[in-house]
Amino acid sequence: MAGAGGSLSVTPTPSICRHFNAPAGCRRPDCRALHVCFYFVTSQCRFGARCRLPHTLETERTATLLRQLGVPAGRRQPLQLLTELRRQYTSAAAGSGPATAAGGLPPVCLHYNGSGCLKEDCLSLHLCYLMVTGRCPGGRCRRSHSLSSL
């Protein structure tokens, strides 16, 4: 899609709300992120049908959010969106995305960025995934933003 002056106009894939995936849930009425189970998107949810979080993108909230964000109709299809989200979140964790760009570091821990990592011997980095991908708003973020704390 060409924008004004022939530049390419790209609508980014919306992010998954980290607050929604935390134990307390998201309480922000103006939240502009997807309310879906992070581990469902990354195919790692161990609770399946018993999960307290939605395992679907086919909700009215998601449809409304995608329209508000200007996501084109073709990218609003649940399967297309899920494919884009899986690519976005699993590529960084698997080591092929920006999360491992700094000198071959191990991947960012998805559990740490979700409900919390309980592994004592976790080999992944406990860093803020949104910070690594340049999307963390900072301020009240509870996740680590420093390699020196590892």
Backbone bond lengths (Angstrom), bond angles and torsions (degrees), N, CA, C in turn:
res aa  C-N    CA-C-N  psi(-1)  N-CA   C-N-CA  omega(-1)  CA-C   N-CA-C  phi
1 M - - - 1.444 - - 1.510 109.61 -
2 A 1.266 117.38 120.52 1.458 120.48 179.79 1.509 109.62 -90.67
3 G 1.313 116.07 134.10 1.452 121.75 177.94 1.517 109.46 -96.23
4 A 1.311 116.43 -162.35 1.458 121.90 178.97 1.519 109.60 -62.06
5 G 1.306 116.39 135.01 1.454 120.68 178.25 1.515 113.00 76.26
6 G 1.330 118.55 14.90 1.451 121.63 177.40 1.508 114.50 79.94
7 S 1.329 118.67 6.34 1.463 119.94 -179.92 1.517 110.07 -77.61
8 L 1.292 115.41 153.99 1.457 121.65 -178.90 1.519 109.86 -82.33
9 S 1.324 116.74 128.13 1.452 122.39 179.77 1.522 108.63 -102.94
10 V 1.321 117.22 117.54 1.452 121.76 -177.36 1.525 109.19 -121.38
11 T 1.320 115.84 129.07 1.450 120.69 176.74 1.519 107.56 -94.33
12 P 1.336 119.00 119.17 1.464 119.95 -178.64 1.527 111.25 -69.35
13 T 1.317 115.10 155.95 1.454 120.55 174.51 1.522 107.52 -71.83
14 P 1.339 117.82 132.51 1.469 118.75 179.15 1.526 110.80 -61.94
15 S 1.307 116.40 154.79 1.461 120.43 179.68 1.526 110.06 -90.15
16 I 1.321 115.20 167.10 1.460 122.12 176.16 1.521 107.35 -92.26
17 C 1.318 117.38 133.09 1.464 122.47 -177.48 1.528 110.51 -68.38
18 R 1.317 116.61 117.03 1.469 119.77 179.68 1.526 111.09 -72.83
19 H 1.345 116.63 -27.55 1.460 120.37 178.00 1.519 110.47 -67.99
20 F 1.334 116.58 -40.21 1.456 121.85 179.95 1.529 110.69 -61.60
21 N 1.333 116.59 -34.97 1.455 121.84 -178.49 1.526 113.36 -83.84
22 A 1.317 117.33 -8.14 1.469 121.82 177.55 1.530 109.05 -81.04
23 P 1.334 117.87 160.25 1.466 120.63 -177.92 1.536 114.46 -54.70
24 A 1.318 118.36 -37.24 1.468 120.87 -178.05 1.527 112.59 -78.86
25 G 1.323 117.87 -17.90 1.459 121.32 -179.84 1.517 111.94 79.53
26 C 1.311 115.86 175.12 1.463 121.95 -179.62 1.521 109.45 -90.82
27 R 1.319 114.50 128.76 1.471 120.18 179.71 1.526 111.01 -116.03
28 R 1.325 116.22 12.44 1.463 120.11 -177.23 1.531 109.45 -88.42
29 P 1.323 118.41 113.96 1.471 120.31 -179.10 1.529 112.98 -65.91
30 D 1.330 117.12 -22.56 1.460 120.84 -178.64 1.531 112.43 -102.64
31 C 1.324 117.83 20.80 1.464 121.95 -177.80 1.526 109.74 -60.75
32 R 1.330 115.33 130.46 1.463 120.91 -179.19 1.523 110.89 -116.04
33 A 1.329 115.33 34.56 1.470 121.42 176.07 1.531 108.14 -122.10
34 L 1.304 115.67 162.71 1.457 121.05 -177.39 1.518 111.71 -74.67
35 H 1.314 116.13 136.63 1.459 122.79 176.22 1.525 107.79 -101.41
36 V 1.329 114.17 88.91 1.463 123.06 -178.32 1.523 107.61 -148.51
37 C 1.324 117.15 154.26 1.466 121.19 178.23 1.530 109.81 -64.40
38 F 1.322 116.12 119.90 1.466 122.55 179.51 1.522 110.56 -58.34
39 Y 1.331 116.66 -41.28 1.461 120.41 -176.28 1.523 112.08 -74.23
40 F 1.336 117.69 -25.48 1.461 120.27 171.76 1.522 109.04 -64.30
41 V 1.334 116.30 -46.42 1.463 120.87 -178.96 1.520 110.85 -60.34
42 T 1.315 117.87 -39.34 1.460 121.23 -178.18 1.525 112.44 -91.16
43 S 1.325 117.18 9.74 1.472 123.70 179.07 1.525 112.49 59.54
44 Q 1.330 117.30 34.79 1.457 120.90 -178.46 1.524 113.52 -124.90
45 C 1.333 118.97 10.63 1.460 119.98 -178.06 1.517 109.31 -71.87
46 R 1.302 115.73 121.81 1.470 120.49 -178.57 1.527 112.42 -87.77
47 F 1.331 117.76 -5.13 1.459 120.75 -177.70 1.524 112.93 -95.34
48 G 1.327 117.64 -22.45 1.461 121.28 179.45 1.520 112.12 55.71
49 A 1.321 116.63 -128.71 1.470 121.88 -177.39 1.528 112.36 -65.13
50 R 1.333 118.27 -19.17 1.470 121.77 179.78 1.529 112.51 -85.41
51 C 1.326 117.54 -3.61 1.465 121.43 -178.16 1.524 110.04 -63.38
52 R 1.334 116.12 139.74 1.465 120.98 179.86 1.519 112.22 -77.60
53 L 1.318 117.28 -11.81 1.461 122.15 -178.72 1.527 110.68 -103.29
54 P 1.332 117.42 152.45 1.463 120.05 -178.64 1.532 113.25 -66.36
55 H 1.306 114.32 140.54 1.460 122.11 175.57 1.523 108.90 -111.42
56 T 1.304 116.03 42.11 1.462 121.29 178.96 1.521 110.04 -149.64
57 L 1.312 114.36 150.46 1.462 120.45 173.78 1.516 110.00 -105.56
58 E 1.321 115.97 3.32 1.461 121.43 -178.29 1.523 110.64 -92.12
59 T 1.337 115.37 64.26 1.459 120.77 176.89 1.516 108.93 -122.09
60 E 1.309 116.37 157.30 1.465 120.42 178.37 1.529 110.33 -64.02
61 R 1.339 117.29 -37.03 1.462 121.04 178.84 1.524 110.54 -60.35
62 T 1.343 116.68 -45.31 1.464 120.76 179.66 1.524 110.47 -63.45
63 A 1.335 117.86 -45.63 1.466 121.26 179.89 1.527 111.01 -59.86
64 T 1.328 116.83 -44.36 1.464 121.38 179.46 1.525 110.57 -64.21
65 L 1.326 117.23 -44.88 1.463 121.76 -179.76 1.526 110.78 -60.86
66 L 1.324 117.83 -45.12 1.461 121.15 -178.83 1.527 111.03 -63.10
67 R 1.330 117.25 -39.28 1.469 120.45 176.52 1.531 109.88 -64.02
68 Q 1.342 117.41 -45.08 1.464 121.52 -179.54 1.526 111.88 -62.19
69 L 1.324 116.81 -34.70 1.466 121.25 -179.15 1.523 112.26 -81.42
70 G 1.325 116.39 -5.85 1.461 120.10 178.95 1.510 114.03 77.81
71 V 1.329 117.33 22.67 1.461 120.62 178.47 1.528 107.74 -70.05
72 P 1.330 118.09 126.56 1.470 121.03 -178.40 1.529 111.90 -57.93
73 A 1.329 116.27 150.89 1.469 122.44 -175.69 1.525 112.42 -53.08
74 G 1.328 118.33 -40.58 1.465 121.12 -179.46 1.517 112.72 -62.54
75 R 1.325 116.67 -33.06 1.464 120.63 -179.92 1.519 111.68 -86.09
76 R 1.324 117.62 -2.05 1.462 120.81 177.87 1.519 111.61 -85.25
77 Q 1.321 117.57 -9.19 1.460 120.50 179.61 1.532 108.33 -65.37
78 P 1.329 117.94 131.35 1.464 120.94 -175.51 1.530 114.36 -53.50
79 L 1.322 117.90 -42.49 1.461 119.84 -178.95 1.524 111.46 -67.34
80 Q 1.327 117.09 -42.07 1.463 121.47 177.78 1.535 110.46 -62.11
81 L 1.319 116.94 -46.03 1.461 121.53 179.91 1.524 111.04 -64.30
82 L 1.329 117.05 -43.60 1.463 120.50 179.08 1.525 110.49 -61.44
83 T 1.322 117.20 -41.12 1.469 121.12 178.09 1.522 110.56 -61.31
84 E 1.338 117.36 -44.57 1.464 121.11 178.82 1.525 111.43 -64.31
85 L 1.337 116.90 -42.38 1.465 120.46 179.45 1.520 110.77 -64.57
86 R 1.324 117.14 -43.29 1.472 120.06 178.90 1.511 110.71 -60.94
87 R 1.321 116.67 -42.69 1.464 120.36 178.89 1.524 109.97 -63.35
88 Q 1.317 116.91 -43.77 1.469 121.94 -177.96 1.528 111.77 -64.60
89 Y 1.325 117.83 -47.54 1.455 120.34 -173.55 1.521 113.98 -86.96
90 T 1.315 119.03 -29.65 1.461 118.87 -178.80 1.515 112.25 -86.73
91 S 1.335 119.30 -26.53 1.461 119.31 179.91 1.523 110.89 -67.02
92 A 1.313 117.74 -38.77 1.470 120.18 178.61 1.509 110.66 -68.95
93 A 1.320 117.58 -38.87 1.458 120.92 -179.15 1.515 111.74 -73.99
94 A 1.321 117.35 -29.00 1.463 120.59 -177.01 1.518 112.98 -83.85
95 G 1.310 117.19 -6.90 1.446 118.99 176.18 1.519 114.51 101.15
96 S 1.325 118.93 4.07 1.455 119.30 179.35 1.516 111.91 -106.53
97 G 1.314 117.39 3.18 1.457 120.46 -177.44 1.500 112.15 -114.07
98 P 1.318 117.46 -167.90 1.459 122.37 -175.69 1.518 113.50 -64.78
99 A 1.333 118.41 -17.97 1.453 119.59 -177.47 1.513 112.33 -68.04
100 T 1.322 118.91 -19.12 1.455 120.58 -179.30 1.521 111.99 -117.56
101 A 1.304 117.25 14.76 1.455 120.67 -174.92 1.522 112.75 -68.03
102 A 1.306 118.12 -24.04 1.466 121.44 -174.85 1.517 111.64 -84.23
103 G 1.319 116.57 84.15 1.456 121.62 171.92 1.513 114.91 67.23
104 G 1.313 119.04 33.75 1.449 121.18 175.99 1.510 114.50 69.02
105 L 1.309 118.06 31.13 1.458 121.26 178.08 1.518 110.05 -64.77
106 P 1.324 117.80 157.59 1.461 119.67 175.50 1.528 110.25 -63.03
107 P 1.334 117.14 165.68 1.464 119.73 -178.91 1.524 112.21 -68.17
108 V 1.312 115.22 160.95 1.460 121.97 175.07 1.525 107.69 -73.92
109 C 1.318 117.37 136.61 1.461 122.88 -178.43 1.529 110.71 -72.41
110 L 1.332 116.04 119.43 1.460 120.87 179.22 1.524 111.11 -69.85
111 H 1.318 117.12 -34.51 1.461 120.39 -179.59 1.534 110.52 -67.51
112 Y 1.337 116.57 -41.66 1.466 120.90 177.11 1.521 110.56 -57.38
113 N 1.323 116.87 -40.03 1.455 121.80 -178.60 1.518 113.34 -81.93
114 G 1.304 117.72 -11.46 1.460 121.63 176.99 1.513 109.65 -96.76
115 S 1.308 115.86 -112.63 1.463 120.16 -177.33 1.522 112.76 -87.40
116 G 1.329 117.66 -7.05 1.460 121.35 178.71 1.511 111.38 119.91
117 C 1.307 117.16 140.68 1.462 122.10 -179.65 1.523 109.41 -89.07
118 L 1.317 115.53 130.12 1.461 120.84 -179.74 1.525 112.20 -106.48
119 K 1.330 117.85 -1.01 1.460 121.45 -178.49 1.528 110.50 -76.50
120 E 1.310 116.52 126.99 1.464 119.38 176.06 1.521 111.12 -74.52
121 D 1.335 116.50 -28.87 1.457 121.04 -177.04 1.529 112.28 -107.33
122 C 1.324 117.08 32.03 1.465 121.66 -178.30 1.531 109.80 -62.98
123 L 1.330 115.75 129.96 1.458 120.70 -178.66 1.532 112.67 -97.01
124 S 1.336 116.70 -1.60 1.464 121.01 179.53 1.527 110.30 -91.24
125 L 1.323 115.23 160.27 1.464 120.69 -179.22 1.522 111.37 -76.99
126 H 1.312 115.79 132.92 1.461 121.42 175.64 1.521 107.94 -94.25
127 L 1.332 113.68 76.32 1.457 123.39 179.51 1.522 108.82 -126.50
128 C 1.310 116.20 155.76 1.454 122.10 176.25 1.530 109.03 -66.24
129 Y 1.335 116.05 115.98 1.462 120.86 -179.72 1.525 111.19 -61.93
130 L 1.322 116.77 -39.70 1.462 119.67 -179.60 1.523 111.25 -66.42
131 M 1.326 117.88 -33.59 1.460 121.08 176.43 1.532 109.38 -66.77
132 V 1.324 117.10 -42.98 1.456 121.60 -179.17 1.525 110.76 -62.42
133 T 1.323 116.76 -36.50 1.467 120.89 -179.43 1.530 112.48 -91.19
134 G 1.335 117.35 4.76 1.456 121.50 175.99 1.515 114.67 75.87
135 R 1.341 117.53 24.74 1.460 119.60 -177.75 1.517 113.92 -122.15
136 C 1.314 119.09 6.38 1.459 120.61 -178.65 1.525 109.95 -77.16
137 P 1.333 116.45 128.98 1.463 118.72 179.45 1.525 112.40 -72.32
138 G 1.337 117.33 -11.20 1.457 120.61 179.42 1.511 111.74 72.02
139 G 1.304 116.65 -148.14 1.470 120.67 177.48 1.512 112.77 63.98
140 R 1.322 116.94 -96.56 1.461 121.36 -174.06 1.528 113.32 -94.08
141 C 1.314 118.53 15.09 1.466 121.36 -178.87 1.525 109.84 -64.17
142 R 1.329 115.76 130.45 1.469 121.17 -178.80 1.526 112.61 -90.32
143 R 1.317 117.63 -8.28 1.451 121.34 -176.45 1.530 110.95 -85.62
144 S 1.332 115.63 156.35 1.461 120.91 179.86 1.512 110.66 -69.96
145 H 1.331 116.25 140.01 1.459 122.77 177.30 1.525 110.33 -119.14
146 S 1.326 117.40 17.02 1.448 119.85 -174.34 1.521 112.03 -134.82
147 L 1.329 115.76 131.88 1.465 119.90 174.72 1.523 111.01 -71.77
148 S 1.325 117.22 -23.15 1.465 120.03 -178.34 1.525 111.95 -70.49
149 S 1.333 117.61 -15.68 1.468 119.55 179.32 1.524 111.61 -87.91
150 L 1.319 118.13 2.55 1.466 120.83 -177.41 1.511 112.17 -82.75
